[in-house]
Amino acid sequence: MKFFTPLLIVATLASPLATLAANQHGHDGAAPQKIELNAGKKWATDAPLRQAMTAIRSSVATTLPAAHAGKASKADYDALGREVTVQVA
């Protein structure tokens, strides 16, 4: 279960993009719509979101070198998954 938590988070975040891509390919003859978020401005974030995303980034940065080298252990991945779960909650 611990292995699937980060995978589930990634899938959840990616699914709106897949839906958007599928909807761009309509067969009803209508012109594709242009999406403009927040009138072209970046969305504002709040302090708790920035803090959680910074913690996730730090955890990933700590685990990534060992993962790329093929030396990350199950415990390393479990710890990363726990940290992501804590920050998302």
C-alpha positions as a printed Julia matrix, in Angstrom:
89×3 Matrix{Float64}:
   0.0    0.0     0.0
   2.82   2.37    0.84
   4.31   1.9    -2.62
   1.06   2.86   -4.31
   0.46   6.13   -2.47
   2.93   8.23   -4.51
   1.78   6.45   -7.66
  -1.84   7.25   -6.83
  -0.97  10.9    -6.24
   0.8   11.16   -9.59
  -2.1    9.46  -11.39
  -4.59  11.77   -9.7
  -2.64  14.84  -10.73
  -2.16  13.6   -14.31
  -5.74  12.5   -15.02
  -7.13  16.03  -15.6
  -4.42  16.53  -18.22
  -5.37  13.31  -19.99
  -9.03  14.31  -19.94
  -8.15  17.72  -21.31
  -6.13  16.17  -24.13
  -8.99  13.81  -24.97
 -11.53  16.65  -25.0
  -9.4   18.69  -27.38
 -10.05  16.05  -30.01
 -13.82  16.54  -30.32
 -15.65  15.2   -33.36
 -18.57  17.63  -33.22
 -17.03  20.11  -35.69
 -16.6   22.83  -33.07
 -13.36  24.77  -33.01
 -11.02  23.8   -30.17
 -11.25  26.04  -27.15
  -8.28  27.98  -25.86
  -7.73  27.59  -22.14
  -6.6   30.65  -20.26
  -6.07  30.29  -16.54
  -6.78  33.19  -14.23
  -6.85  35.73  -17.08
  -3.29  34.79  -18.02
  -1.91  35.42  -14.53
  -0.31  32.85  -12.25
  -2.55  31.57   -9.51
  -1.73  32.72   -6.02
  -0.66  30.1    -3.51
  -0.95  30.16    0.23
   1.74  29.55    2.81
   0.64  26.0     3.79
   0.71  24.87    0.14
   4.15  26.37   -0.44
   5.46  24.8     2.78
   4.1   21.34    1.88
   5.4   21.48   -1.69
   8.82  22.59   -0.45
   8.9   19.64    1.97
   7.92  17.22   -0.82
  10.58  18.67   -3.12
  13.19  18.29   -0.38
  12.21  14.66    0.23
  12.34  13.85   -3.47
  15.71  15.6    -3.83
  17.06  13.49   -0.96
  15.84  10.19   -2.44
  16.42  10.9    -6.14
  20.21  10.4    -6.36
  19.99   6.93   -4.78
  16.97   6.08   -6.97
  18.79   7.1   -10.15
  21.84   5.1    -9.09
  19.65   2.06   -8.44
  20.64   2.1    -4.77
  17.42   3.31   -3.14
  16.0    0.72   -0.79
  12.41  -0.19   -0.08
  12.78   1.74    3.18
  13.87   4.83    1.22
  10.8    4.62   -1.02
   8.54   3.95    1.97
   9.92   7.01    3.76
   9.37   9.15    0.65
   5.82   7.86    0.33
   5.08   8.58    3.99
   6.43  12.13    3.68
   4.37  12.82    0.56
   1.28  11.41    2.28
   1.85  13.6     5.34
   2.3   16.73    3.24
  -0.71  16.04    1.03
  -2.88  15.44    4.09
